[in-house]
């Protein structure tokens, strides 16, 4: 539901946009939460980014489809209640799904499309392979 807003004219002048879902609850200071992330140049920030090889039991893989040209090594899943999208990521996503060859849960579509197109992914503070060293275990 948020992709049409990200692609709309009101947000077109922003280089990056945060999406925070309505049911996210955080008891700390939002300023402290976002401060380590503000200077990131990543195209996609979220949480729980794992390649398919490290998360074969993820429940949504069975409904995921990518074009044949997409390497299985790029198949990546995430969890996105809080996510940062660069304008480049938003436009690349829109272009990719326009043809109808991509199908599945957005939490696999976003990172897999990013990986396939050489965009940068960062975990906002977990323990996975996409977490910058300075943020490991922080969120």
N, C-alpha and C positions, 0 to 999 in steps of 0.2 A: 504494500500500500504506500510505502514512503518513496519508492522510486519515481513515480510521477511528480511528486513534489521536488525531489532532487533534480529532476530534469527540467522543471518549469522555469520560466523566465525570472521569477523572484529570487532564485538562488543561483542564477547563472554567472554572477560576478564573483562568487566565492570560490577560493581555491580548494577549500576543504569544508565539509559540513558534518557535524555530529548528529546522530540519530539516537535518541534515548527512548525506549519503549515505555508506554504508560505504566507498566507494572513493575518498573525498576524501583527498588527501595534501597537507599544508601543512607546510613546513619552518620557518616562523617561530613567533612567539609568538601563540597563539590570543587571548590577552588584547589584544594590539596589533591583531590583525585585527578583532576585534569592537568595540573601544573607539569608533571613529568612528560606529558604527551603533547603539549602545545607546540613544541619546536620540531616535532617529527615531520619528516618528508615522505612518510609512507602513503601509499595509495589506498590502503585498506587497513584499518585497525579494528580489532574485535577481540574475542576471547576464544580459547579452546581450539586454536587452529592445529589440526593434525592431518598429516598425509594419510591417504586411505590405507597404506601399508601398516600404519600404527593405530588404525581405528576401524578395522574390518567389520566389527560388530555394530557400527553406527547404524541406527534403525532406518535412515533415509537413503542409504546407498542403493537399495533395491529399486527405487523410483528415479534414480539419477541417470541421465543420459547426456553425453557430450558428443560432438562431432568426431568422426573416426580419426581425424588429424590430431586430436588432443591426446598427448601422452598420458598414460596411466600414472606416471610419476607426478603429474600435475594435479591429480585428483586430491582435493583437500577439503576438509569440512571445518566448520566453525560453530560458534554460538554467538548470536548477534543482538542481544538486548541493548547493548551499547556499542555503536559502531561509528567509525569515522570513514568517510568516503572522500577521496580527492575528486576533483572535477574530471580528471583524466580517467579515473576508475568508473565514475558514473557514465561517462560517454562511451567507454569501451564496453561496459555491460550492456548498454542500450543497443549498441551496434551488434554485439554478439548474439543477443537473444532475438533480434529482429528477424533472422532467417528461420527460426523455428526448430533448429537442430539441437538446441540445448533444452533440457527438461529436468525438473526436480526441485528439491528444496533450495531456497535462496541461500541457506547456510552452507551449501556445497557449491552452488552456482557462483556466488561472489568470489570466494577464494580461488576456485578452479579457473574461472575466467581470468582473474588477476594473474595467476601463475602462468597460464598458457600464453598470456600476452606480455610477460616479463615485467609486470607491475610489482610493487613492493608491498609485502604484507608484514604486519607486526601484531603480536599479541600484547594486549594492554597490561599484562602482568601475571601470566600463569607460569607453568613449568614446562611448556612444550617447546618444540624446535623453532618456533617463530617469535619467541620472547627475547627481546634484547637483554643482554646480561644485567644491565642496571635495573631491570624491572622483574627479574625472575622471582616468583613467589609473592609479588606485591599485591595482586588482586585476584 
